[in-house]
Amino acid sequence: MTLALAALVIVISLVGAAFFAGAETALTAASRARLQALETGGDHRAALANRLVANKGRLISAMLLGGQLVTIASSAYTTSVFVRAFGEGGVLEATAVMTVLIVVFGEVLPKTVAIAYPDRVALIIAPVVAFFVTVFAPVVRAVEALVGLLLRLFGFASDLDSGVSGAEELRGAVDILHREGEVARDQRDMFGGLLELEDVSVRDVMIHRTKMRTLEADLAPAELVREALNSPYSRIPLWRGDPENIIGILHIKDLFRAYAAADGDVSRLSAADIALDAWFIPEATSCRAQLQAFLRRKTHSALVVDEYGVVLGLITLEDIIEEIVGDITDEHDVAMPGVRQQLDGSLVVDGSVTIRDLNRAMDWDLPDDEAATIAGLVIHEARTIPEARQAFVFHGFRFEVLRRQKNRIAMLRVTPMQAKGKVKAAG
């Protein structure tokens, strides 16, 4: 066999190895969203690529099988040619030459191109890849069966289906795009808030009962109207006998309608008769489920209760929407209530401010899995109720208690630190 023919065989083998390596990289790196959009637009190559990617395990197995066959065959053939030409020393020479050629032209170069243009390459090679996947299907199925048997023998069968969920994958993609500057911070927060609704309970976002604006149902009509008009809220819980005994929700529009129906005679108004029935929901309800419930019932507020039926707070449709889009302020709201920026870079924060709101406003990442409020976080980390002027450093921040009321932290100073460390008393 002539040297020219041998060189031609090696070149063809390298092209085959490059094809299988690039095909695997391009199809696994291609944007599923982009391919789906092209398929919807009638692109048959995109539809074929989507079908291949849908069975990613079989696709990768077929490409690996093809690549290994070409690589091993070309290496064996080159070794035989070099042995005939140079004797026993040709084995080392063939190994060195083929290693360089396969790594450069059969692996690095095609994969670099595929990574740079995954969608374009995937569309071009999809028909050829589909052919090889079909040809190698019997062998691939046999290999998959053997691998599955071996995994089961070693107790790994239960982990075969484990992986990253679609929501986690989407959240990770949005975070990467944000770091690369393609997605703005508010857009990233909006995506994250939408994806996290299932994991956030209504207790995490409700208005705590200590912050609720309520009215006594048996107030004098004139005083009740005055208090209702002074409230910044359109829906106000009514109680009778005990503030814990909520009997209904007074809507300001209903109050105005009743006032008009009474021809302006305030003494004829009865708040209890005007109020809507109170809707009580358990504290463990997820924000996603509650959002759907609000839409079904066409109601904008509900009272959150614990397992004993004790009212914990009030949740509104606006509270849940704010988890997605951020704070919604109007002419009656104060921007980020309870937080005051200081000239030294620290924040003076009311203890009742929620960690989620503070993280969103300041782009921080304080953990909120053990406590809902900033005061609760300090108590959890300190394992005690601190006294005024005590300070702690944890999670990369310094927390100083400015004011304590009974068993509650009323106000803190939060200062970002350079170094992160464990909880420790700072004096």
SEPA-621381 format. One line per 8 residues: their letters; for each residue x, y, z of C-alpha. Coordinates in Angstrom, 1 decimal, decimal comma. Each point is the difference from the previous one (the first is absolute). Layout:
% SEPA-621381
a> X Y Z  ...
***
This chain:
% SEPA-621381
mtlalaal> 0,0 0,0 0,0  1,5 3,4 -1,0  0,8 2,7 2,5  -2,5 2,3 -1,8  -2,8 -2,5 0,5  0,9 -0,4 3,7  -0,1 3,7 0,5  -3,4 0,2 -1,7
vivislvg> -1,4 -2,6 2,3  1,4 1,8 3,1  -1,5 3,3 -1,2  -3,4 -1,6 -0,6  0,2 -1,6 3,5  0,8 3,4 1,5  -3,0 1,5 -1,7  -2,2 -2,7 1,3
aaffagae> 1,3 0,4 3,6  -0,4 3,8 -0,3  -3,6 -0,5 -1,2  -1,0 -2,2 2,9  1,7 2,2 2,6  -1,5 3,2 -1,4  -3,4 -1,5 -0,4  -0,2 -1,1 3,6
taltaasr> 1,1 3,5 1,2  -2,2 2,0 -2,3  -3,2 -1,9 0,6  0,4 -0,1 3,8  1,0 3,7 0,1  -2,7 1,2 -2,4  -2,8 2,3 1,4  -3,1 -2,1 0,4
arlqalet> -2,1 3,2 -0,1  1,6 1,1 -3,3  -0,5 -3,4 -1,6  -3,6 -0,1 1,2  -0,7 3,4 -1,4  1,5 -1,0 -3,4  -2,0 -3,3 0,0  -3,2 2,0 0,7
ggdhraal> 0,9 2,2 -3,0  0,2 -3,1 -2,2  3,7 -0,8 0,0  0,2 -3,8 -0,6  3,7 -0,2 1,0  -0,9 1,6 3,4  -2,7 -2,5 0,5  2,5 -2,8 -0,7
anrlvank> 2,5 1,5 2,4  -2,7 0,3 2,7  -0,8 -3,7 -0,4  3,6 -0,9 0,4  0,6 2,2 3,1  -3,2 -1,4 1,5  1,7 -3,3 0,4  3,4 1,5 1,1
grlisaml> 1,3 -3,3 1,5  -0,4 -1,9 -3,2  1,4 2,9 -2,1  3,2 0,2 2,2  0,4 -3,8 0,0  -0,2 -0,1 -3,8  2,4 2,9 -0,5  2,5 -1,6 2,5
lggqlvti> -0,3 -3,3 -1,7  0,7 1,5 -3,5  2,8 2,1 1,3  1,7 -2,9 1,8  -0,3 -2,3 -3,0  1,6 2,6 -2,3  2,7 0,9 2,5  1,0 -3,6 0,8
assaytts> -0,1 -1,2 -3,6  2,1 2,9 -1,2  2,5 -0,4 2,8  0,3 -3,7 -0,7  0,4 0,5 -3,7  2,6 2,8 0,4  2,0 -2,2 2,4  0,0 -2,8 -2,6
vfvrafge> 1,2 2,4 -2,7  2,8 1,4 2,2  1,1 -3,5 1,1  0,4 -1,1 -3,6  1,9 3,2 -0,8  2,2 0,4 3,1  -0,1 -3,3 1,8  -0,8 -0,6 3,6
ggvleata> 0,9 3,7 0,8  -3,0 1,0 -2,1  -2,4 -0,7 2,8  1,3 2,9 2,1  0,1 2,3 -3,0  -3,6 -0,9 -1,1  -1,2 0,5 3,6  1,6 3,5 0,1
vmtvlivv> -1,3 1,0 -3,4  -3,5 -1,2 0,5  -0,3 1,5 3,5  0,8 3,4 -1,4  -2,2 -0,3 -3,0  -3,0 -1,4 1,9  0,2 2,5 2,9  0,4 3,0 -2,3
fgevlpkt> -2,1 -0,8 -3,0  -2,3 -2,7 1,3  -0,9 1,5 3,4  1,1 3,6 0,8  -0,6 1,7 -3,4  -3,5 -1,5 -0,7  -1,2 0,5 3,6  1,2 3,6 0,0
vaiaypdr> -1,9 0,7 -3,2  -3,1 -1,8 1,4  0,1 2,0 3,2  0,4 3,3 -1,9  -3,0 -0,7 -2,3  -2,1 -2,8 1,6  -3,3 0,8 -1,6  1,4 0,5 -3,5
valiiapv> 2,1 -3,2 0,1  -2,9 -2,0 1,5  -2,3 0,9 -2,8  2,7 -0,9 -2,7  0,9 -3,4 1,4  -3,4 -1,1 1,3  -0,9 -2,2 -3,0  3,3 -1,8 0,0
vaffvtvf> 0,0 -0,5 3,7  -3,6 -1,4 -0,2  1,4 -2,6 -2,6  2,8 -1,2 2,3  -2,3 -0,1 3,1  -2,3 -2,3 -2,0  2,8 -2,2 -1,2  1,6 -0,3 3,4
apvvrave> -3,3 -0,5 1,8  0,2 -3,7 0,6  3,6 0,2 1,4  -0,9 3,0 2,1  -3,1 -1,7 1,5  2,2 -3,0 0,8  2,6 2,2 1,7  -2,7 1,9 1,9
alvglllr> -1,5 -3,3 1,3  3,5 -1,1 1,1  0,7 3,3 1,7  -3,4 0,0 1,7  0,7 -3,5 1,3  3,4 0,9 1,4  -1,4 3,1 1,7  -2,8 -2,0 1,6
lfgfasdl> 2,5 -2,5 1,3  1,9 2,8 1,7  -3,1 1,7 1,4  -0,1 3,1 -2,3  -3,3 -0,7 -1,7  -1,9 2,4 2,2  2,2 2,9 -1,0  -0,4 -0,4 -3,7
dsgvsgae> -2,9 2,4 -0,3  1,3 2,6 2,5  1,1 3,4 -1,3  -0,6 3,7 -0,2  -3,7 0,9 -0,3  -1,2 2,2 -2,8  -0,6 2,9 2,4  3,6 -0,2 1,4
elrgavdi> 1,4 -0,2 -3,5  -2,0 3,1 -1,1  1,1 1,9 3,2  3,6 -0,9 -0,7  -0,2 1,1 -3,6  -1,5 3,4 1,1  2,7 0,4 2,6  2,7 -0,6 -2,6
lhregeva> -1,6 2,4 -2,5  -0,2 2,6 2,8  3,8 -0,4 0,8  0,7 0,4 -3,7  -2,0 3,2 -0,2  -2,8 -1,3 -2,2  -2,7 0,0 2,6  -0,6 3,0 2,3
rdqrdmfg> -0,1 -0,5 3,8  -3,8 0,8 0,2  -0,7 -2,5 -2,8  2,1 -2,7 1,8  -1,9 0,7 3,3  -3,3 -0,3 -1,8  0,9 -3,4 -1,5  1,3 -1,2 3,3
glleledv> -3,1 1,2 1,9  -2,3 -1,7 -2,5  2,0 -3,3 0,3  0,1 0,1 3,8  -3,7 0,5 0,6  -0,5 -3,7 0,6  2,7 0,0 2,7  -1,1 3,1 1,8
svrdvmih> -2,9 -0,3 2,5  -2,5 2,8 0,7  1,5 0,4 3,5  3,2 1,2 -1,6  -1,7 2,9 -1,8  -3,0 0,8 2,1  -0,6 3,2 2,0  0,6 -1,1 3,6
rtkmrtle> -2,9 0,5 2,3  2,0 2,6 2,0  0,1 2,1 -3,2  -3,6 -0,6 -1,1  -2,3 3,0 -0,1  -3,3 -1,2 1,5  -3,2 1,6 1,2  -2,4 -0,8 2,8
adlapael> -3,4 -0,8 -1,5  -1,9 1,6 2,8  1,6 3,4 -0,3  -2,4 3,0 -0,4  -0,8 0,3 -3,7  1,5 3,4 -0,3  3,3 -1,1 1,6  0,1 -3,1 -2,0
vrealnsp> -0,4 1,9 -3,3  2,7 2,5 1,2  2,4 -2,9 0,8  -0,7 -1,7 -3,3  0,7 3,1 -2,0  3,2 0,6 1,8  1,3 -3,5 -0,8  2,3 -0,4 -3,0
ysriplwr> -1,7 -3,4 -0,8  -3,1 -0,8 -1,9  -0,8 -3,2 2,0  0,0 0,1 3,7  -0,7 -3,0 2,4  -2,8 0,6 2,5  0,1 -1,5 3,5  -2,6 -0,2 2,8
gdpeniig> 0,7 -0,6 3,7  3,6 -1,0 -0,4  2,5 1,1 -2,7  0,6 -3,7 -0,7  -3,7 -0,5 -0,8  -0,1 1,1 -3,7  -3,6 0,1 -1,2  0,5 1,3 -3,5
ilhikdlf> 1,8 2,2 -2,5  -1,2 3,6 -0,6  0,5 1,2 -3,6  0,1 3,8 -0,3  -2,0 -0,1 -3,2  -2,8 -1,9 1,8  0,2 2,6 2,8  -0,5 2,8 -2,6
rayaaadg> -2,9 -1,8 -1,7  -1,7 -0,5 3,4  0,6 3,7 0,8  -1,6 1,0 -3,3  -2,9 -2,4 0,6  -0,6 1,6 3,4  -0,2 3,4 -1,6  3,0 1,2 1,9
dvsrlsaa> -1,4 -1,0 3,5  3,1 -1,5 1,7  -2,1 -1,2 2,9  -1,8 -2,5 -2,2  3,3 -1,8 -0,9  0,8 -3,4 1,5  3,5 -1,2 -0,7  -0,8 -3,6 0,8
dialdawf> -2,8 0,0 -2,5  2,2 1,5 -2,7  3,0 -2,2 0,6  0,9 -3,0 -2,2  0,5 -3,4 1,6  3,5 -0,6 1,2  2,0 -2,6 -1,9  2,4 -2,0 2,2
ipeatscr> 2,9 -2,0 -1,5  2,7 -2,2 1,6  3,5 1,4 0,4  1,6 -2,8 -2,0  -1,9 1,0 -3,2  2,5 0,7 -2,8  -0,1 3,4 -1,7  -0,6 -1,7 -3,3
aqlqaflr> -3,1 -1,9 1,3  -1,3 3,1 1,7  0,4 2,1 -3,2  -2,1 -2,6 -1,9  -2,5 0,1 2,9  -0,3 3,8 -0,2  -0,6 -0,2 -3,7  -2,7 -2,7 0,4
rkthsalv> -1,8 1,7 2,8  0,4 3,5 -1,4  1,1 1,1 3,4  3,1 2,1 0,8  0,7 -0,7 3,7  -0,1 -2,8 2,5  0,9 -0,5 3,7  2,9 -2,4 0,8
vdeygvvl> -0,6 -2,3 3,0  2,2 -2,6 1,7  -1,0 -3,6 0,9  -2,0 1,2 3,0  -2,0 2,5 -2,0  1,9 3,0 1,4  0,2 2,9 -2,4  3,7 0,6 -1,0
glitledi> -0,4 2,7 -2,6  -1,6 1,2 -3,3  1,0 -1,0 -3,5  -1,2 2,0 -3,0  0,3 -0,6 -3,8  2,4 3,0 -0,1  2,3 -1,7 2,4  0,3 -3,0 -2,2
ieeivgdi> 0,4 2,0 -3,2  2,8 2,0 1,7  1,8 -3,3 0,5  0,2 -0,1 -3,8  0,4 3,6 -1,1  1,5 1,6 3,1  -1,6 2,7 2,1  -3,0 1,7 -1,4
tdehdvam> -0,2 3,5 1,4  -2,8 2,5 -0,3  -0,6 3,5 1,4  -0,7 -1,4 3,5  3,0 -2,2 0,2  3,5 0,7 1,3  2,9 -1,4 -2,0  1,4 -2,9 1,9
pgvrqqld> -1,7 0,7 3,3  2,1 -0,7 3,1  3,4 0,4 -1,8  2,1 3,1 0,2  3,3 0,3 -1,8  2,8 1,6 2,0  2,9 2,1 -1,3  2,6 -2,6 1,2
gslvvdgs> -1,6 -2,7 -2,2  -1,9 -1,7 2,8  -3,8 -0,4 0,2  -2,2 0,6 3,0  -2,7 -2,6 -0,3  -3,2 -0,7 1,9  0,0 -3,5 1,4  -3,2 -0,9 -1,8
vtirdlnr> 1,5 0,6 -3,5  0,0 -3,3 -1,8  3,2 -1,5 -1,2  -1,4 -0,6 -3,5  -0,9 3,7 -0,4  3,4 1,1 1,2  1,8 -2,4 -2,3  -2,0 1,2 -2,9
amdwdlpd> 0,4 3,6 0,7  3,8 -0,2 0,8  0,9 -2,9 -2,3  1,2 -2,0 3,0  -0,1 -3,7 0,6  -0,9 -0,3 3,8  -1,5 -3,5 0,6  -3,8 0,0 0,7
deaatiag> -0,6 -3,7 0,5  0,2 0,2 3,9  -1,6 3,4 0,6  -2,3 2,3 -1,9  1,1 3,4 1,5  3,4 1,6 0,6  -0,6 -0,1 3,7  -0,9 -3,7 -0,2
lviheart> 3,2 -0,7 -1,9  2,1 1,7 2,8  -1,8 -1,9 2,7  0,5 -3,3 -1,9  3,7 0,6 -0,6  0,7 1,4 3,5  -2,0 -2,8 1,7  -1,3 2,6 2,4
ipearqaf> -2,0 3,3 0,2  2,8 2,6 -0,1  0,1 3,1 2,2  0,2 3,5 -1,5  3,5 0,9 -1,2  1,0 -3,6 -0,5  1,5 -0,8 -3,4  0,6 -3,1 -2,0
vfhgfrfe> 1,8 -0,9 -3,2  -1,3 -2,7 -2,3  -0,7 -0,6 -3,7  2,4 2,8 -0,9  -2,0 2,7 1,9  0,3 1,7 3,4  -3,4 0,2 1,9  -0,2 2,4 2,9
vlrrqknr> -3,1 0,1 2,2  -1,1 3,6 0,4  -3,2 -0,4 1,8  -1,8 -2,9 1,7  -3,6 0,1 1,2  -0,8 -2,7 2,5  0,9 -3,3 -1,8  0,1 1,5 -3,4
iamlrvtp> 2,8 1,6 -2,0  -1,5 3,3 -1,2  2,9 1,5 -1,9  3,4 -1,0 -1,3  3,0 1,4 -1,9  1,1 -2,2 -2,8  3,5 0,6 -1,5  1,5 -2,0 -2,9
mqakgkvk> 3,4 -1,5 0,8  2,8 -1,0 -2,3  0,7 -3,3 1,7  -2,6 -2,6 0,9  0,1 -2,1 3,1  -1,9 -1,9 2,6  -2,2 1,6 2,6  2,0 1,7 2,7
aag> -0,6 2,8 2,5  1,6 3,2 -1,1  -0,4 1,9 3,2
***
